[in-house]
Amino acid sequence: MENQAYKNEPNEEIMQETSQNQTAGQKQGEALRFTSGSFSLSGFLHLPDAKNPPIIIGSHGLLSDADSAKQVDLANKMLACGVGFFRFHHRGSGDSEGSLAETSLETRVEDMVAAWEMLSMRKDLGRPFGLFGSSMGGATCIGAWSAIRPAATFLVAPLIKGRVLTQQAPADMAAILEESGLKESFFTENLNFDLTERIPAMRNVFVVHGTEDKVVPVEEGHMVYELAAEPKRFIAFEGGDHRISHPGHQKILLKRAFDFFEEKLTLKARTCGM
């Protein structure tokens, strides 16, 4: 068990380092398309120079896509320890088919499980699998956990009760509606879920959350940590926002996610505990 809090730690090198990693790592892998329901989804599989590597599957936030900096940076970094990363656009996002207005937790979970099934059929990929999710992507990981049974799950500002998205300040809610083009009824009807009862079955979970998150309150992250089974870890970024946009926080997140997945997914890690 681990429960930590980090204060702001400025780091001016992180953004330059991030952009360099993204450029260098994009070519090491392959673009893929797969089917979820009746939709064709697109993704990119980052592959290390290793035989039968374990794979992390990433799930992005509601209004984000697979080109999320968190996923790209972590995917490129994981190559160094022989772990692959599959990041994909959920239906209605990026160049995947579908409509964002028809998104629900169920469709997001269906997409992630379909991605896992597709990767599981490949003879050149190994085991175990890991999951990485931010915000709505965190909810997706929780919803898909029992089907995939990952060896490690890393959640950033996870959403466990869809209704919290409608409990923001009116100005913040108006900004989300304008950015997304969605109607307010979408949030009350399509995202009317509560994942509380699914969390106790989960283990090997690492949660990070900003204490000043105005989109998904930090209490959601605390609840995931409290309800999940051991072993589990939690980090609170003091003053951190929903996107974990502070450079110092970003660097810590990337380092801890890398260490966690290396520990849980590599051969060396499977001989020791958490």
C-alpha positions in Angstrom: 0.0 0.0 0.0 1.2 3.5 -0.8 -0.5 6.8 -0.4 1.6 9.9 -1.3 1.1 13.6 -2.0 3.3 15.7 -4.2 3.6 19.5 -4.3 4.3 21.5 -7.4 7.9 20.9 -8.6 8.7 23.1 -11.6 10.7 21.3 -14.3 11.3 23.3 -17.5 12.9 20.3 -19.3 9.8 18.1 -19.4 8.1 19.7 -22.4 11.2 19.6 -24.6 11.8 16.0 -23.5 8.2 15.0 -24.3 8.2 16.4 -27.9 11.5 14.7 -28.6 10.3 11.3 -27.4 7.0 11.6 -29.4 8.9 12.3 -32.6 11.4 9.5 -32.1 8.9 6.8 -31.0 6.1 7.2 -33.5 7.9 5.1 -36.1 8.6 2.1 -33.9 5.4 0.1 -34.3 2.4 -0.3 -36.6 -0.9 1.4 -37.4 -3.8 -1.0 -36.9 -7.5 -1.1 -37.5 -9.9 -3.5 -35.7 -13.7 -3.9 -35.3 -15.7 -3.1 -32.2 -19.4 -3.8 -32.6 -20.1 -2.6 -36.2 -17.4 0.1 -36.2 -13.9 0.1 -37.5 -11.5 1.7 -35.0 -7.9 2.8 -35.5 -4.9 2.6 -33.3 -1.2 2.5 -33.1 0.8 -0.4 -31.6 4.2 0.7 -30.2 6.5 -2.3 -30.3 9.8 -2.7 -28.5 12.8 -4.6 -30.0 11.9 -7.7 -28.0 10.3 -11.1 -28.6 6.6 -11.5 -27.5 6.5 -8.3 -25.4 3.7 -7.7 -22.8 1.3 -4.9 -23.9 -0.3 -2.0 -22.2 -3.7 -0.9 -23.7 -4.6 2.8 -23.2 -8.0 4.4 -23.0 -8.3 8.1 -23.6 -10.7 10.7 -22.0 -14.2 11.6 -23.3 -13.1 14.5 -25.4 -9.6 13.4 -26.1 -8.2 10.8 -28.5 -5.3 8.3 -28.8 -2.8 11.1 -29.5 -3.0 12.2 -25.9 0.4 13.3 -24.7 0.2 11.1 -21.7 -0.2 8.0 -23.8 2.3 8.9 -26.4 5.0 9.8 -23.9 4.4 6.6 -21.8 4.3 4.4 -24.9 7.6 5.6 -26.1 9.2 5.3 -22.7 8.0 1.8 -22.1 9.9 0.6 -25.2 13.1 0.8 -23.2 12.1 -2.0 -20.9 10.6 -4.3 -23.6 6.9 -3.4 -23.1 4.6 -2.5 -25.9 1.7 0.0 -25.8 -1.5 0.0 -27.9 -3.3 3.4 -28.0 -6.5 3.6 -30.0 -9.2 6.0 -30.9 -12.5 5.0 -29.3 -15.5 5.2 -31.6 -16.4 8.7 -32.5 -12.9 9.9 -31.8 -9.9 10.5 -34.1 -10.2 8.6 -37.4 -12.3 5.8 -35.9 -15.8 5.3 -37.1 -18.8 6.2 -35.0 -20.4 9.3 -33.3 -19.2 10.9 -30.0 -22.9 11.7 -29.3 -23.6 7.9 -29.1 -20.8 7.2 -26.6 -21.5 5.5 -23.3 -19.5 3.6 -20.8 -20.8 0.4 -22.4 -19.5 1.3 -25.8 -16.1 2.4 -24.4 -15.7 -0.9 -22.5 -16.7 -2.8 -25.7 -14.0 -0.9 -27.6 -11.3 -1.7 -25.0 -12.3 -5.4 -24.8 -12.3 -5.7 -28.6 -8.8 -4.2 -28.7 -7.6 -6.7 -26.1 -9.2 -9.6 -28.0 -7.5 -8.5 -31.2 -4.1 -8.2 -29.5 -4.6 -11.5 -27.7 -4.9 -13.4 -31.0 -1.5 -12.2 -32.2 1.3 -14.8 -31.9 4.0 -12.2 -31.8 2.7 -10.5 -28.6 3.1 -11.9 -25.1 1.5 -11.7 -21.7 0.6 -10.2 -19.3 -1.5 -7.1 -20.3 -1.6 -3.8 -18.5 -4.3 -1.0 -18.7 -3.8 2.7 -18.7 -6.7 5.2 -18.6 -7.4 8.9 -18.0 -10.7 10.3 -16.7 -13.4 8.6 -18.8 -10.6 6.2 -19.8 -10.2 5.4 -16.2 -13.8 4.4 -16.0 -13.3 2.3 -19.1 -10.5 0.4 -17.5 -12.6 -0.2 -14.4 -15.5 -1.4 -16.5 -13.3 -3.7 -18.6 -11.2 -5.0 -15.8 -13.1 -8.2 -15.1 -13.0 -9.2 -18.8 -9.3 -8.5 -19.3 -7.9 -9.3 -15.8 -4.8 -7.2 -16.3 -1.6 -7.6 -14.3 -1.4 -3.8 -13.7 -3.8 -0.9 -14.0 -2.7 2.8 -13.9 -5.5 5.3 -13.6 -5.3 9.1 -14.0 -8.2 11.1 -12.4 -10.5 8.2 -12.8 -14.3 8.8 -13.2 -16.4 6.3 -11.3 -19.8 8.1 -11.2 -20.8 9.7 -14.4 -23.1 12.2 -12.8 -20.2 14.2 -11.3 -19.6 15.6 -14.8 -22.9 17.5 -14.5 -22.1 18.9 -11.0 -19.5 21.5 -12.2 -19.9 25.2 -12.0 -22.3 26.5 -14.7 -19.5 28.3 -16.6 -17.3 25.2 -16.6 -20.2 23.0 -17.9 -21.0 25.6 -20.6 -17.4 25.4 -21.7 -17.5 21.6 -22.0 -20.7 21.7 -24.0 -19.3 24.3 -26.4 -16.0 22.3 -26.8 -17.7 19.0 -27.4 -20.8 20.1 -29.3 -22.8 17.7 -27.1 -26.1 18.4 -25.4 -26.4 18.5 -21.7 -28.8 15.5 -21.9 -25.9 13.4 -23.2 -24.2 13.6 -19.8 -27.3 12.7 -17.8 -28.5 9.9 -20.1 -25.4 8.4 -21.8 -23.1 8.7 -18.8 -25.5 7.6 -16.0 -23.2 5.0 -14.5 -21.7 4.1 -11.1 -18.8 1.8 -11.0 -18.4 1.6 -7.2 -19.4 -2.0 -6.9 -16.9 -3.1 -9.5 -13.8 -1.7 -7.8 -13.3 -4.2 -4.9 -12.5 -6.9 -7.4 -9.5 -5.0 -8.7 -5.9 -5.3 -7.6 -2.5 -4.1 -8.7 -4.0 -0.6 -9.2 -2.1 2.7 -9.2 -4.2 5.9 -9.0 -3.0 9.5 -9.4 -5.2 12.5 -9.1 -4.8 16.3 -8.8 -6.2 17.9 -5.6 -7.7 20.8 -7.6 -9.3 18.8 -10.3 -12.5 20.7 -11.3 -13.8 18.1 -13.7 -13.5 14.8 -11.7 -13.1 15.6 -8.0 -10.1 14.0 -6.2 -12.6 12.2 -4.0 -13.3 9.9 -7.0 -9.6 8.9 -7.0 -9.6 8.4 -3.3 -12.6 6.1 -3.5 -11.0 3.9 -6.2 -7.9 3.6 -3.9 -10.0 2.9 -0.8 -12.2 0.3 -2.5 -9.6 -1.6 -4.6 -8.0 -4.7 -3.2 -4.3 -4.9 -2.2 -1.8 -4.3 -3.6 -2.6 -0.7 -4.6 -1.0 2.8 -4.7 -2.2 6.4 -4.7 -0.6 9.7 -5.4 -2.2 13.1 -4.9 -0.7 16.0 -6.8 -1.2 19.1 -4.6 -2.7 21.9 -6.6 -2.9 19.6 -9.7 -5.7 20.0 -12.2 -7.7 17.5 -14.2 -5.1 17.2 -17.1 -2.1 17.0 -14.7 -0.8 19.9 -16.8 2.0 21.0 -14.4 5.3 20.0 -15.9 6.7 18.7 -12.5 3.6 16.6 -12.0 3.8 15.3 -15.6 7.4 14.1 -15.0 6.5 12.3 -11.8 3.4 10.7 -13.4 5.5 9.4 -16.3 8.2 8.1 -14.0 5.9 6.3 -11.6 3.8 4.8 -14.4 6.9 3.5 -16.1 8.3 2.0 -12.9 4.9 0.4 -12.1 4.4 -1.2 -15.4 8.0 -2.4 -15.6 7.6 -4.0 -12.2 4.4 -5.7 -13.0 4.7 -6.7 -16.6 8.4 -7.7 -17.1 9.8 -11.1 -16.4 12.0 -9.7 -13.6 8.9 -8.3 -11.9 6.9 -11.5 -11.9 9.4 -13.1 -9.5 8.7 -10.6 -6.7 5.9 -8.8 -5.0 4.7 -5.2 -5.2 
